């Protein structure tokens, strides 16, 4: 049986191996050793890192959007 297509983008929660800047807010720094969310976008799967504070907001908003859609169905 064929697998269903995913609506979600490819993502990982990783421990940063080097200092990075958050894609959502460049004033947020992700220090080496901190956890961060990496979302892969585009055809080549370019990685975009998000600090933990922004990642929590992204995940909270996604959860809320999915909950609303399921409630309306």
Buried (B, 14 or more C-beta within 10 A) or exposed (E): EEEEEEEEEEBEEBEBEEEBEBBBEEEBEBEEEBEBBBBEEEEEEEBBBBBBEBBEEBBEEEEEEEEEEEEEE
